[in-house]
Amino acid sequence: AALFSTGTSYGLVVDVGRAEARCAIHFDGQYVPQSFQAVPCGYENVVQLFQSYTTIPQLKNSFSDALDIVSTISAKRILASTSPLTASDEEGVSSPVLAACALPSSGEILQVNVNDVQDAWSESLDVNSDTSIPYMILTSLLQCPIDLRKIIAQNLLLVGGGGCILPGLQERILSELQHGVRTIGTFRRLHALEMKFCKVPFSPDLIPWIGLSIMATLDLADEKWIYRETWLDE
């Protein structure tokens, strides 16, 4: 149903939720069962990893505060980079990049090590990890019929709360997808595909509801809906 919000009925839907990320391909409104993939890479996992890396007690002890800090730093600078960020003083000595962030619960200003956020992202977004979101997407595309891969790859759709809480997610995923098809043997057969996310004027957590609302207004009852009575009978 989410795809109806894009004005199409085909694409690969990537749902990044609290506990896990899932994806599946749909074409002409039909689900392609073999394309379904899931990995334990929800935004909760990213925040918990950040809490294990940071040395700031307030963030270790409060998930909501840590979540806000991860979202804030991700929006500013983290997702486009795959290398540790450092700053050099006048003598050329490198040190971690610190970001001044206000603690949501108290307003206290904290100096947060940006690399702690980057490290928390690594497993979830590193295409070389078979439990990452980009690896999941490429695996799903391999399960897509060859004659449909081109149009499916050009119609990726990010939905779910993770897309709101972790700004820049689409850009970083695309970067990893492009890296994966160039360097990982399993995925090199996908190197000719142009992959891109749909541009929709809705927040990722609202897209499924908007798509379903559009779908409900169309005369698709006989084709797309399963009524409770039919489900129970069959």
C-alpha positions in Angstrom: 0.0 0.0 0.0 2.9 2.4 0.7 3.8 2.5 -3.0 0.4 4.2 -3.8 1.8 7.3 -2.2 4.4 7.6 -5.0 1.8 7.3 -7.8 3.1 3.9 -8.8 2.4 0.3 -7.9 5.9 -1.1 -8.2 9.1 -0.7 -6.2 11.2 -2.0 -3.3 9.9 -0.9 0.0 12.5 -0.5 2.8 10.9 -0.3 6.3 13.3 0.8 9.1 11.5 0.3 12.4 12.5 0.3 16.0 13.8 -3.3 16.3 14.6 -4.4 12.7 14.7 -3.4 9.1 12.7 -5.2 6.4 12.3 -4.9 2.7 10.3 -6.5 -0.1 9.6 -6.0 -3.8 6.1 -5.2 -5.2 5.1 -5.1 -8.8 1.8 -4.1 -10.2 0.5 -4.3 -6.6 1.7 -7.9 -6.2 4.2 -8.9 -3.5 7.2 -10.9 -4.7 7.6 -13.4 -1.8 11.2 -14.5 -2.5 12.4 -10.8 -2.3 11.5 -10.4 1.4 14.6 -9.8 3.6 15.0 -8.7 7.3 17.9 -7.7 9.4 18.2 -6.7 13.1 19.1 -3.1 12.3 16.3 -0.9 13.7 17.1 2.5 15.1 16.9 1.1 18.6 20.0 -1.0 17.8 21.9 2.0 16.6 21.1 4.0 19.7 22.0 1.1 22.0 25.4 0.7 20.3 25.9 4.5 20.7 25.2 4.1 24.5 27.8 1.4 24.7 30.4 3.5 23.0 29.9 6.9 24.7 31.6 7.8 28.0 28.9 10.3 29.0 26.9 8.8 31.9 23.7 10.8 31.1 23.5 9.3 27.7 24.4 5.8 28.9 21.4 5.9 31.3 18.7 7.5 29.1 17.6 5.9 25.9 15.4 9.0 24.9 18.3 11.4 25.4 20.7 9.2 23.5 18.1 8.8 20.7 17.8 12.6 20.4 21.6 13.1 20.3 22.1 10.4 17.7 19.4 12.0 15.5 20.8 15.5 16.0 24.4 14.6 15.1 23.3 12.3 12.2 21.4 15.2 10.7 24.5 17.5 10.8 27.4 15.5 9.6 27.6 11.7 10.2 25.9 9.8 7.5 27.8 10.9 4.5 31.1 9.8 6.0 32.6 6.3 6.3 35.9 7.4 7.8 36.6 8.5 11.4 36.4 12.2 11.8 39.3 14.0 13.5 40.4 17.6 14.2 44.0 18.8 14.4 45.4 21.4 16.7 48.1 23.9 15.9 50.8 21.3 16.4 49.1 18.8 14.1 47.9 16.5 16.9 44.7 14.8 16.0 41.8 14.5 18.4 38.1 13.3 18.0 35.6 15.8 16.7 33.3 16.9 19.4 29.8 18.3 18.9 28.1 20.5 21.4 24.6 19.1 22.0 21.9 20.1 24.5 20.6 17.3 26.7 16.8 17.2 26.0 15.8 16.2 29.5 17.8 19.0 31.3 19.1 21.4 28.7 22.7 20.7 29.8 25.3 21.2 27.1 27.4 18.1 26.4 30.4 17.6 24.3 29.7 14.4 22.3 32.3 12.5 20.4 30.9 12.4 16.8 32.8 9.2 16.1 30.7 7.4 18.7 27.7 8.0 16.6 29.5 7.0 13.4 30.7 3.8 15.0 27.1 3.0 16.1 26.1 3.3 12.5 28.8 1.1 11.1 27.2 -2.4 11.4 23.8 -1.2 10.2 25.0 0.7 7.1 28.3 -1.1 6.1 27.4 -3.0 2.9 30.2 -5.5 3.7 28.2 -6.7 6.7 25.5 -9.3 5.8 23.3 -8.0 8.6 23.3 -4.4 7.2 20.5 -2.5 5.5 22.3 -2.0 2.2 23.3 -5.7 2.0 19.6 -6.6 2.7 18.5 -4.4 -0.2 21.0 -5.8 -2.7 20.1 -9.3 -1.7 16.4 -8.5 -2.3 17.2 -7.1 -5.7 19.0 -10.3 -6.7 15.8 -12.2 -6.0 13.9 -9.9 -8.4 13.1 -11.2 -11.9 15.8 -9.9 -14.2 13.4 -8.1 -16.5 12.0 -6.1 -13.6 15.3 -5.1 -11.8 15.8 -1.9 -13.7 12.5 -0.3 -12.8 12.4 -1.7 -9.3 15.9 -0.4 -8.5 14.8 3.1 -9.6 11.9 3.1 -7.2 13.2 2.4 -3.7 10.9 3.7 -1.0 12.0 4.3 2.6 9.3 4.1 5.2 9.1 3.7 9.0 10.2 5.6 12.1 13.9 5.1 11.4 13.7 7.3 8.3 12.5 10.2 10.5 14.7 9.7 13.5 17.9 9.1 11.5 18.2 12.0 9.0 20.3 11.4 5.9 19.6 7.7 5.9 18.7 7.5 2.2 21.9 9.2 1.1 24.1 7.0 3.1 22.3 3.8 2.0 22.6 4.8 -1.7 26.4 5.4 -1.2 26.8 1.9 0.3 24.7 0.3 -2.4 26.9 1.8 -5.1 30.0 0.7 -3.3 28.6 -2.8 -2.8 27.8 -3.4 -6.5 31.4 -2.4 -7.4 33.3 -4.4 -4.8 31.3 -7.4 -3.7 31.4 -10.3 -6.1 27.9 -11.5 -5.3 26.4 -8.2 -6.2 28.5 -7.2 -9.3 25.8 -8.4 -11.6 23.7 -5.5 -10.3 26.4 -2.9 -11.2 24.5 -1.6 -14.3 21.5 -0.6 -12.2 20.7 3.0 -11.4 19.4 2.9 -7.9 17.5 5.8 -6.3 14.9 6.5 -3.7 11.5 7.9 -4.5 11.0 11.6 -3.7 7.7 11.9 -1.9 6.5 15.0 0.1 5.6 12.9 3.2 7.4 11.9 6.3 8.6 8.2 6.1 6.4 7.2 9.0 3.3 8.6 7.3 3.9 7.1 3.8 2.2 3.7 4.5 -0.9 5.4 5.9 -1.1 7.8 3.0 -0.6 5.0 0.5 -3.3 2.9 2.2 -5.7 5.9 2.2 -5.2 6.3 -1.6 -5.5 2.6 -2.2 -8.8 2.5 -0.2 -10.3 5.2 -2.5 -9.7 3.1 -5.6 -12.0 0.4 -7.0 -9.7 -2.5 -6.1 -11.8 -4.4 -3.6 -12.1 -7.5 -5.8 -8.4 -7.6 -6.6 -6.5 -6.4 -3.5 -8.7 -6.8 -0.5 -9.1 -10.0 1.6 -12.2 -9.8 3.7 -12.4 -11.4 7.2 -15.1 -13.8 6.1 -13.0 -15.0 3.1 -9.9 -15.4 5.3 -11.8 -17.6 7.8 -13.5 -19.7 5.1 -10.3 -20.4 3.2 
